[in-house]
């Protein structure tokens, strides 16, 4: 029965180089990296998005058929540091 069920869905294996990233498939949160198990999806087109607070979001669209498996290794790019804070305003000395 298990093999019959697996033949009707697609399997996504998502790996990243960052631990603790959120993995979304078609906008639905499916887990956090490293994912302990593959993800099962209906055959067709799917958007995979990986988000982490210290990295830019990475997204890709894949097409998967019934009974097939896609393995994706996604590298997340660290966000560039923001602009430095503005300098503190000058202090007024008493009596000046």
MMTF fields as JSON, N, C-alpha, C and O atoms, coordinates in Angstrom:
{
  "mmtfVersion": "1.0.0",
  "mmtfProducer": "UNKNOWN",
  "numBonds": 383,
  "numAtoms": 384,
  "numGroups": 96,
  "numChains": 1,
  "numModels": 1,
  "chainsPerModel": [1],
  "groupsPerChain": [96],
  "chainIdList": ["A"],
  "bondAtomList": [4, 2, 8, 6, 12, 10, 16, 14, 20, 18, 24, 22, 28, 26, 32, 30, 36, 34, 40, 38, 44, 42, 48, 46, 52, 50, 56, 54, 60, 58, 64, 62, 68, 66, 72, 70, 76, 74, 80, 78, 84, 82, 88, 86, 92, 90, 96, 94, 100, 98, 104, 102, 108, 106, 112, 110, 116, 114, 120, 118, 124, 122, 128, 126, 132, 130, 136, 134, 140, 138, 144, 142, 148, 146, 152, 150, 156, 154, 160, 158, 164, 162, 168, 166, 172, 170, 176, 174, 180, 178, 184, 182, 188, 186, 192, 190, 196, 194, 200, 198, 204, 202, 208, 206, 212, 210, 216, 214, 220, 218, 224, 222, 228, 226, 232, 230, 236, 234, 240, 238, 244, 242, 248, 246, 252, 250, 256, 254, 260, 258, 264, 262, 268, 266, 272, 270, 276, 274, 280, 278, 284, 282, 288, 286, 292, 290, 296, 294, 300, 298, 304, 302, 308, 306, 312, 310, 316, 314, 320, 318, 324, 322, 328, 326, 332, 330, 336, 334, 340, 338, 344, 342, 348, 346, 352, 350, 356, 354, 360, 358, 364, 362, 368, 366, 372, 370, 376, 374, 380, 378],
  "bondOrderList": [1, 1, 1, 1, 1, 1, 1, 1, 1, 1, 1, 1, 1, 1, 1, 1, 1, 1, 1, 1, 1, 1, 1, 1, 1, 1, 1, 1, 1, 1, 1, 1, 1, 1, 1, 1, 1, 1, 1, 1, 1, 1, 1, 1, 1, 1, 1, 1, 1, 1, 1, 1, 1, 1, 1, 1, 1, 1, 1, 1, 1, 1, 1, 1, 1, 1, 1, 1, 1, 1, 1, 1, 1, 1, 1, 1, 1, 1, 1, 1, 1, 1, 1, 1, 1, 1, 1, 1, 1, 1, 1, 1, 1, 1, 1],
  "groupList": [{"groupName": "UNK", "atomNameList": ["N", "CA", "C", "O"], "elementList": ["N", "C", "C", "O"], "formalChargeList": [0, 0, 0, 0], "bondAtomList": [1, 0, 2, 1, 3, 2], "bondOrderList": [1, 1, 2], "singleLetterCode": "X", "chemCompType": "L-PEPTIDE LINKING"}],
  "groupTypeList": [0, 0, 0, 0, 0, 0, 0, 0, 0, 0, 0, 0, 0, 0, 0, 0, 0, 0, 0, 0, 0, 0, 0, 0, 0, 0, 0, 0, 0, 0, 0, 0, 0, 0, 0, 0, 0, 0, 0, 0, 0, 0, 0, 0, 0, 0, 0, 0, 0, 0, 0, 0, 0, 0, 0, 0, 0, 0, 0, 0, 0, 0, 0, 0, 0, 0, 0, 0, 0, 0, 0, 0, 0, 0, 0, 0, 0, 0, 0, 0, 0, 0, 0, 0, 0, 0, 0, 0, 0, 0, 0, 0, 0, 0, 0, 0],
  "groupIdList": [1, 2, 3, 4, 5, 6, 7, 8, 9, 10, 11, 12, 13, 14, 15, 16, 17, 18, 19, 20, 21, 22, 23, 24, 25, 26, 27, 28, 29, 30, 31, 32, 33, 34, 35, 36, 37, 38, 39, 40, 41, 42, 43, 44, 45, 46, 47, 48, 49, 50, 51, 52, 53, 54, 55, 56, 57, 58, 59, 60, 61, 62, 63, 64, 65, 66, 67, 68, 69, 70, 71, 72, 73, 74, 75, 76, 77, 78, 79, 80, 81, 82, 83, 84, 85, 86, 87, 88, 89, 90, 91, 92, 93, 94, 95, 96],
  "secStructList": [7, 2, 2, 2, 2, 2, 6, 6, 1, 3, 3, 3, 3, 3, 3, 3, 1, 1, 6, 6, 7, 3, 3, 3, 3, 6, 6, 3, 3, 3, 3, 3, 1, 1, 7, 1, 1, 7, 3, 3, 3, 7, 1, 3, 3, 3, 3, 3, 3, 3, 3, 3, 6, 6, 3, 3, 3, 3, 3, 3, 3, 3, 3, 3, 7, 6, 6, 7, 3, 3, 3, 3, 3, 3, 7, 7, 7, 5, 7, 7, 7, 7, 7, 7, 7, 7, 7, 7, 7, 7, 7, 7, 7, 6, 6, 7],
  "xCoordList": [0.808, 0.0, 0.86, 0.544, 1.952, 2.831, 3.399, 3.408, 3.87, 4.431, 3.376, 3.68, 2.156, 1.074, 0.775, 0.526, 0.8, 0.558, 1.691, 1.45, 2.934, 4.098, 4.094, 4.616, 3.518, 3.488, 2.536, 2.586, 1.672, 0.683, 1.106, 0.447, 2.193, 2.65, 4.103, 4.803, 4.539, 5.943, 6.64, 6.004, 7.951, 8.746, 9.782, 10.531, 9.821, 10.82, 11.782, 11.362, 13.064, 14.09, 14.78, 15.439, 14.622, 15.165, 16.291, 16.107, 17.47, 18.634, 19.161, 19.099, 19.677, 20.298, 21.614, 21.926, 22.378, 23.653, 23.481, 24.465, 22.231, 21.94, 20.967, 19.905, 21.332, 20.443, 19.442, 19.788, 18.211, 17.19, 16.442, 15.754, 16.568, 15.829, 14.434, 14.251, 13.459, 12.079, 11.873, 12.283, 11.242, 10.988, 9.488, 8.672, 9.147, 7.756, 7.588, 8.471, 6.474, 6.115, 4.757, 3.772, 4.732, 3.508, 2.925, 1.708, 3.812, 3.385, 3.026, 2.688, 3.088, 2.755, 4.035, 4.857, 4.201, 5.367, 5.36, 4.384, 6.48, 6.562, 7.619, 7.719, 8.413, 9.405, 10.582, 10.61, 11.57, 12.776, 13.982, 13.998, 14.986, 16.171, 17.017, 17.123, 17.612, 17.51, 16.184, 15.758, 15.549, 14.28, 14.551, 15.418, 13.829, 14.101, 13.607, 14.119, 12.605, 12.006, 11.754, 11.713, 11.587, 11.196, 9.777, 9.004, 9.461, 8.13, 7.356, 7.895, 6.109, 5.275, 4.31, 3.654, 4.23, 3.382, 2.615, 2.996, 1.532, 0.784, 1.652, 2.474, 1.495, 2.243, 1.897, 0.768, 2.888, 2.676, 3.776, 4.843, 3.485, 4.439, 4.323, 3.223, 5.482, 5.514, 6.621, 7.688, 6.345, 7.333, 7.89, 7.15, 9.211, 9.912, 10.596, 11.31, 10.376, 10.973, 11.652, 11.078, 12.882, 13.629, 13.987, 14.582, 13.612, 13.793, 14.568, 14.364, 15.456, 16.211, 16.48, 16.791, 16.364, 16.468, 17.804, 17.862, 18.879, 20.2, 20.59, 21.69, 19.684, 19.991, 18.861, 17.717, 19.21, 18.188, 17.326, 17.814, 16.062, 15.147, 15.548, 15.837, 15.564, 15.855, 14.583, 13.897, 14.286, 13.05, 13.318, 14.132, 12.633, 12.715, 11.396, 10.66, 11.113, 9.907, 10.325, 11.219, 9.67, 10.0, 8.727, 7.636, 8.888, 7.785, 8.134, 9.236, 7.184, 7.431, 6.291, 5.123, 6.648, 5.659, 5.304, 6.007, 4.213, 3.794, 4.875, 5.369, 5.232, 6.221, 7.662, 8.575, 7.889, 9.27, 9.756, 8.972, 11.061, 11.684, 12.617, 13.346, 12.596, 13.515, 14.288, 13.7, 15.614, 16.461, 17.04, 17.621, 16.876, 17.376, 18.295, 17.944, 19.47, 20.387, 20.408, 20.905, 19.872, 19.781, 20.791, 20.855, 21.584, 22.529, 21.918, 21.456, 21.917, 21.375, 22.497, 23.582, 22.225, 23.208, 22.979, 21.866, 24.054, 23.947, 23.568, 24.105, 22.629, 22.208, 23.384, 24.207, 23.455, 24.522, 24.199, 23.036, 25.235, 24.98, 24.332, 24.622, 23.472, 22.793, 23.764, 24.916, 23.289, 24.119, 24.458, 23.673, 25.625, 25.977, 25.014, 24.446, 24.828, 23.902, 24.424, 25.634, 23.523, 23.979, 24.784, 24.581, 25.709, 26.51, 25.609, 24.578, 26.025, 25.266, 25.345, 26.373, 24.261, 24.31, 25.34, 25.59, 25.93, 26.951, 26.323, 25.173, 27.1, 26.627, 26.927, 27.972, 26.01, 26.238, 26.855, 26.377, 27.903, 28.555, 27.841, 27.454, 27.669, 27.035, 27.821, 29.049, 27.086, 27.71, 28.186, 28.809, 27.912, 28.326, 27.156, 27.323],
  "yCoordList": [-1.182, 0.0, 1.258, 2.236, 1.226, 2.385, 2.73, 3.896, 1.732, 1.969, 2.529, 3.39, 2.057, 2.571, 4.03, 4.815, 4.395, 5.789, 6.684, 7.787, 6.214, 6.999, 7.219, 8.226, 6.296, 6.425, 7.528, 7.949, 8.0, 9.017, 10.435, 11.398, 10.574, 11.891, 12.103, 11.161, 13.352, 13.667, 13.852, 14.156, 13.667, 13.788, 14.883, 14.887, 15.82, 16.888, 16.675, 16.486, 16.707, 16.671, 18.023, 18.343, 18.821, 20.181, 20.245, 19.917, 20.676, 20.83, 22.249, 22.828, 22.806, 24.122, 24.094, 23.148, 25.152, 25.29, 26.054, 26.361, 26.362, 27.112, 26.317, 25.905, 26.108, 25.404, 26.4, 27.552, 25.959, 26.8, 27.683, 28.618, 27.399, 28.161, 27.561, 26.348, 28.423, 27.975, 27.579, 28.303, 26.433, 25.924, 26.011, 25.455, 26.729, 26.875, 26.198, 26.29, 25.523, 24.984, 25.583, 25.388, 26.315, 26.993, 27.874, 27.942, 28.55, 29.482, 28.863, 29.587, 27.54, 26.846, 26.383, 25.698, 26.756, 26.324, 24.812, 24.215, 24.192, 22.728, 22.225, 21.02, 23.136, 22.694, 23.635, 24.692, 23.208, 23.979, 23.101, 21.914, 23.692, 22.925, 22.63, 23.443, 21.451, 20.395, 19.647, 19.285, 19.426, 18.692, 17.22, 16.618, 16.638, 15.242, 14.247, 13.131, 14.653, 13.74, 14.466, 15.696, 13.711, 14.338, 14.9, 14.519, 15.81, 16.406, 15.79, 15.643, 15.43, 14.828, 15.884, 16.577, 16.001, 17.013, 16.386, 15.341, 17.044, 16.623, 16.848, 17.765, 16.045, 16.291, 17.673, 18.145, 18.307, 19.613, 20.586, 20.195, 21.869, 22.945, 23.37, 23.502, 23.584, 24.008, 25.031, 24.943, 26.007, 27.025, 26.696, 26.567, 26.564, 26.288, 27.589, 28.205, 27.998, 29.216, 28.888, 28.206, 29.377, 29.137, 30.502, 31.344, 30.707, 31.998, 31.844, 30.898, 32.793, 32.847, 34.309, 35.079, 34.704, 36.125, 36.757, 37.968, 35.98, 36.529, 36.373, 36.758, 35.806, 35.528, 36.015, 36.154, 36.274, 36.624, 35.398, 34.269, 35.621, 34.529, 33.942, 34.681, 32.63, 31.929, 31.215, 30.583, 31.329, 30.737, 30.073, 30.549, 28.981, 28.315, 27.613, 27.242, 27.44, 26.742, 25.465, 25.47, 24.373, 23.075, 22.393, 22.651, 21.525, 20.685, 19.256, 18.777, 18.587, 17.217, 16.33, 16.719, 15.142, 14.185, 13.182, 13.048, 12.478, 11.429, 10.358, 9.893, 9.975, 8.925, 9.373, 8.56, 10.655, 11.115, 11.86, 12.236, 12.061, 12.74, 13.808, 13.587, 14.973, 16.06, 16.401, 16.6, 16.469, 16.883, 18.242, 18.43, 19.198, 20.547, 20.932, 20.822, 21.381, 21.958, 23.456, 23.916, 24.219, 25.666, 26.359, 26.091, 27.258, 28.035, 29.395, 30.076, 29.785, 31.071, 32.092, 31.805, 33.279, 34.355, 35.224, 35.687, 35.439, 36.265, 37.687, 38.244, 38.273, 39.647, 40.59, 40.403, 41.603, 42.581, 43.444, 43.749, 43.834, 44.638, 45.964, 46.528, 46.444, 47.719, 48.88, 48.715, 50.036, 51.236, 51.498, 51.176, 52.082, 52.371, 53.396, 54.202, 53.366, 54.329, 55.75, 55.955, 56.733, 58.115, 58.548, 58.031, 59.507, 59.956, 60.653, 61.235, 60.575, 61.216, 62.723, 63.246, 63.433, 64.896, 65.465, 64.887, 66.588, 67.169, 67.566, 68.002, 67.404, 67.765, 69.239, 69.76, 69.875, 71.259, 71.261, 70.579, 72.013, 72.127, 73.233, 74.252, 73.042, 74.08, 75.375, 75.39, 76.457, 77.764, 78.124, 79.171, 77.285, 77.642, 77.98, 78.304],
  "zCoordList": [0.0, 0.0, 0.0, -0.678, 0.766, 0.855, -0.517, -0.91, -1.241, -2.566, -3.511, -4.337, -3.399, -4.233, -3.938, -4.853, -2.665, -2.284, -2.758, -3.25, -2.614, -3.049, -4.553, -5.03, -5.301, -6.76, -7.211, -8.367, -6.319, -6.68, -6.303, -6.694, -5.55, -5.114, -5.525, -5.896, -5.452, -5.68, -4.347, -3.338, -4.351, -3.131, -3.311, -4.288, -2.358, -2.361, -1.2, -0.058, -1.503, -0.467, -0.537, -1.526, 0.525, 0.546, 1.564, 2.736, 1.093, 1.968, 1.817, 0.733, 2.902, 2.843, 3.586, 4.31, 3.391, 4.095, 5.408, 6.08, 5.777, 6.998, 7.858, 7.391, 9.101, 10.03, 10.605, 10.869, 10.799, 11.405, 10.42, 10.829, 9.119, 8.11, 7.952, 8.062, 7.692, 7.502, 6.046, 5.139, 5.821, 4.474, 4.204, 4.938, 3.122, 2.699, 1.348, 0.496, 1.144, -0.16, -0.504, 0.208, -1.611, -2.047, -0.941, -0.766, -0.195, 0.839, 2.171, 3.107, 2.289, 3.54, 4.225, 3.616, 5.488, 6.249, 6.377, 6.83, 5.965, 6.012, 6.993, 7.226, 7.572, 8.538, 8.609, 7.98, 9.411, 9.631, 9.322, 9.647, 8.697, 8.338, 9.567, 10.485, 9.558, 8.558, 8.68, 9.776, 7.549, 7.551, 7.842, 7.21, 8.78, 9.128, 8.081, 7.992, 7.282, 6.317, 4.997, 4.961, 3.919, 2.651, 2.761, 3.64, 1.851, 1.795, 0.647, -0.45, 0.875, -0.16, -0.679, 0.099, -2.007, -2.645, -3.804, -4.33, -4.188, -5.364, -6.603, -6.605, -7.648, -8.882, -9.446, -9.318, -10.069, -10.681, -10.291, -9.818, -10.502, -10.212, -8.752, -8.216, -8.116, -6.715, -6.513, -7.12, -5.646, -5.297, -3.922, -2.947, -3.863, -2.613, -2.194, -2.986, -0.956, -0.425, 0.889, 1.738, 1.061, 2.298, 2.89, 2.218, 4.164, 4.822, 6.125, 6.886, 6.356, 7.604, 7.902, 6.994, 9.165, 9.518, 9.161, 8.948, 9.088, 8.789, 7.322, 6.925, 6.513, 5.112, 4.216, 4.649, 2.946, 1.967, 1.695, 1.73, 1.428, 1.097, -0.254, -1.195, -0.345, -1.59, -2.027, -1.223, -3.312, -3.823, -5.164, -5.956, -5.405, -6.707, -6.997, -6.083, -8.273, -8.695, -9.398, -10.244, -9.041, -9.628, -10.105, -9.598, -11.084, -11.529, -11.15, -11.418, -10.526, -10.081, -10.549, -10.515, -10.983, -11.444, -10.375, -9.373, -10.59, -9.667, -9.599, -10.626, -8.39, -8.184, -8.332, -8.189, -8.617, -8.786, -7.552, -6.68, -7.501, -6.37, -6.894, -7.861, -6.252, -6.578, -5.319, -4.256, -5.441, -4.327, -4.669, -5.738, -3.749, -3.951, -2.813, -1.638, -3.182, -2.21, -2.447, -3.475, -1.505, -1.665, -0.761, 0.439, -1.355, -0.576, -0.302, -1.219, 0.955, 1.343, 1.423, 1.93, 0.919, 0.915, 2.146, 2.395, 2.915, 4.12, 3.728, 2.77, 4.486, 4.222, 4.412, 5.308, 3.558, 3.718, 4.928, 5.191, 5.662, 6.856, 6.476, 5.421, 7.323, 7.073, 7.178, 7.578, 6.817, 6.909, 8.367, 9.26, 8.609, 10.011, 10.585, 9.848, 11.901, 12.502, 12.315, 12.217, 12.266, 12.096, 13.306, 14.404, 13.112, 14.255, 15.284, 14.946, 16.514, 17.586, 17.414, 16.983, 17.749, 17.638, 18.607, 19.665, 18.248, 19.148, 20.483, 20.55, 21.517, 22.853, 23.116, 22.725, 23.769, 24.184, 25.546, 26.453, 25.703, 26.994, 27.792, 27.219, 29.083, 29.869, 29.749, 29.829, 29.557, 29.473, 28.088, 27.912, 27.084, 25.727, 24.874, 23.698]
}
